[in-house]
């Protein structure tokens, strides 16, 4: 390696190290917005609980039945409302106050997780409960994402829209791995009932973050 190349390489590394804080600040700039920060943190928890539930519910049905067909059936029952009701989430967001609507959805989801936790820990759970509550949870999830996403343009400036949407997508996709892994570890260490206690607790925090969001009356993105 020549002296010129040896000198250039450290200089390039130095320039990159100086630029890194600016790159990171730019990548997460939407989180400087207080309202979006609450929305995003709620998204992380809600998505983690959603992906964790898929593992916990399949685990539970397998314990109850030992049937792979029953496991597949409960996952289909859970997913069915998302196929049917997903289209109505955006429509509902245009018709009603978005923060209040999101709050109702989060409370509904809390009830679904909380009911599962109570029935499991009390030893009262039957298989039909799992199916009914899976459908109810799926209905909440079907409405949650369209409504939550529809709020983003009201919170961030137009120039930050792509960044905010990207962070929202990262929150959803990264928890596909974190949620199932964490809940599987919790189930192994304790019991599947405590997985639903955790999910209910997570949604208590999600409800709190939603209550902290102040959505401007203007319905178009900030210019």
C-alpha positions in Angstrom: 0.0 0.0 0.0 1.4 3.4 -0.9 1.8 6.2 1.6 -0.9 8.2 -0.2 -3.4 5.3 0.2 -2.4 4.7 3.8 -3.1 8.4 4.5 -6.4 8.5 2.7 -7.9 5.4 4.4 -7.7 6.8 8.0 -8.9 10.2 6.7 -12.0 8.5 5.2 -12.7 6.6 8.4 -12.4 9.8 10.3 -14.8 11.6 8.0 -17.3 8.7 8.3 -17.1 8.7 12.1 -17.8 12.4 12.2 -20.8 12.0 9.8 -22.3 9.0 11.7 -24.1 11.1 14.4 -25.6 13.2 11.6 -26.7 10.1 9.7 -28.3 8.6 12.8 -30.0 11.9 13.7 -31.4 12.1 10.2 -32.6 8.5 10.2 -34.6 9.0 13.4 -35.5 12.6 13.0 -39.3 12.0 13.1 -38.9 10.8 16.7 -38.0 14.4 17.7 -41.7 15.0 17.3 -43.4 14.4 20.6 -46.7 13.2 19.3 -45.1 10.9 16.7 -42.8 9.5 19.4 -45.7 8.4 21.5 -47.5 6.9 18.5 -44.3 5.1 17.4 -43.6 3.7 20.9 -47.1 2.4 21.1 -46.7 0.9 17.7 -43.6 -1.0 18.9 -45.4 -2.4 21.9 -48.7 -3.2 20.0 -46.8 -5.0 17.2 -44.7 -6.9 19.7 -47.8 -8.1 21.5 -49.5 -9.0 18.2 -46.6 -11.2 17.0 -46.2 -12.7 20.4 -49.9 -13.6 20.6 -49.5 -15.7 17.4 -46.9 -17.9 19.1 -48.7 -18.0 22.4 -52.0 -18.9 20.9 -50.6 -21.7 18.7 -48.6 -23.0 21.7 -51.7 -23.0 23.9 -53.9 -24.8 21.3 -51.2 -27.4 20.8 -51.1 -28.0 24.6 -54.9 -28.3 24.7 -55.4 -30.5 21.7 -52.1 -31.9 20.4 -53.5 -31.3 16.9 -51.7 -29.4 14.2 -55.1 -28.9 12.4 -56.5 -27.1 15.5 -53.4 -24.9 15.6 -53.8 -24.0 11.9 -57.6 -23.4 12.5 -57.1 -20.9 15.3 -54.5 -19.0 13.3 -57.0 -18.8 10.4 -59.8 -17.6 12.8 -57.4 -15.0 14.1 -56.4 -13.8 10.6 -59.9 -13.8 9.1 -61.1 -10.5 10.5 -57.9 -8.8 9.2 -58.9 -9.9 5.6 -62.5 -8.7 6.0 -62.3 -5.7 8.3 -58.9 -4.2 7.2 -60.5 -2.2 4.5 -62.9 -0.5 6.9 -60.1 0.8 9.2 -59.2 3.7 6.9 -62.9 4.5 6.3 -63.6 4.6 10.0 -60.5 6.9 10.5 -62.1 9.4 8.1 -65.4 9.3 9.8 -64.5 9.5 13.5 -62.0 11.2 15.8 -58.8 9.2 15.1 -57.3 9.3 18.5 -60.5 8.3 20.2 -61.0 5.5 17.7 -57.5 4.3 18.3 -58.1 4.4 22.0 -61.3 2.3 21.6 -59.4 -0.3 19.6 -56.6 -0.5 22.2 -59.0 -0.9 25.0 -60.8 -3.7 23.0 -57.4 -5.4 22.5 -56.6 -5.1 26.1 -59.9 -6.8 27.0 -59.1 -9.7 24.6 -55.6 -10.2 26.1 -56.9 -9.7 29.7 -59.7 -12.1 29.3 -57.3 -14.8 28.0 -55.0 -14.1 31.0 -57.8 -14.4 33.6 -59.3 -17.6 32.1 -55.9 -19.2 31.9 -54.7 -18.3 35.3 -58.0 -19.3 36.9 -58.0 -22.6 35.1 -61.3 -21.9 33.4 -60.2 -21.7 29.8 -61.8 -24.0 27.2 -60.9 -24.4 23.6 -63.9 -22.4 22.3 -62.8 -19.4 24.4 -59.5 -19.5 22.5 -61.3 -19.4 19.1 -63.8 -16.7 20.1 -61.1 -14.4 21.6 -58.8 -15.1 18.6 -61.5 -13.7 16.3 -62.1 -10.7 18.6 -58.3 -10.0 18.7 -58.1 -10.3 15.0 -60.9 -7.7 14.6 -59.0 -5.3 16.8 -55.8 -5.8 14.9 -57.6 -5.4 11.6 -58.7 -1.9 12.6 -55.6 -0.9 14.5 -53.0 -0.6 11.8 -55.0 1.5 9.2 -56.2 3.9 12.0 -52.7 4.2 13.5 -51.1 4.8 10.1 -53.7 7.4 9.2 -52.7 9.5 12.1 -49.1 9.9 11.0 -49.7 12.5 8.3 -51.4 14.7 11.0 -48.4 14.6 13.3 -45.3 15.1 11.1 -44.3 17.7 8.6 -44.5 16.8 4.9 -40.8 16.6 4.5 -40.6 14.0 7.3 -43.4 11.8 6.0 -41.3 9.2 4.3 -39.0 9.0 7.3 -42.0 8.5 9.7 -43.5 5.9 7.5 -40.2 4.0 7.4 -39.8 4.1 11.1 -43.4 2.8 11.5 -42.6 -0.1 9.1 -39.4 -0.8 11.0 -41.4 -1.0 14.3 -43.8 -3.6 12.7 -41.2 -5.7 10.9 -38.5 -5.8 13.6 -41.0 -7.1 16.2 -41.8 -10.1 14.0 -38.6 -11.6 15.5 -38.4 -10.0 18.9 -42.0 -10.7 19.9 -42.2 -14.4 19.2 -38.7 -15.0 20.7 -39.4 -13.1 23.9 -42.8 -14.7 24.5 -41.5 -18.2 23.8 -38.8 -17.6 26.5 -41.4 -16.3 28.9 -43.7 -19.3 28.3 -40.8 -21.7 28.9 -39.8 -19.9 32.1 -43.3 -19.5 33.4 -46.6 -20.5 31.8 -48.6 -19.4 28.7 -51.0 -17.5 31.0 -48.3 -15.1 31.9 -47.7 -14.4 28.2 -51.2 -12.9 28.2 -50.6 -11.0 31.4 -47.6 -9.5 29.7 -49.6 -8.7 26.6 -52.4 -7.1 28.7 -49.7 -5.0 30.5 -48.2 -4.0 27.2 -51.6 -2.7 26.0 -52.0 -0.7 29.2 -48.9 1.2 28.2 -50.1 1.4 24.6 -53.3 3.0 25.9 -51.3 5.5 27.9 -49.1 6.4 24.9 -52.3 6.9 22.8 -53.7 9.2 25.5 -50.6 11.4 25.2 -51.0 12.0 21.5 -52.4 15.4 20.5 -53.7 15.3 16.9 -54.0 18.8 15.3 -57.5 19.6 13.9 -56.1 20.0 10.4 -56.5 16.8 8.5 -53.9 17.3 5.8 -50.2 16.9 6.3 -48.3 19.9 7.6 -46.7 22.0 4.9 
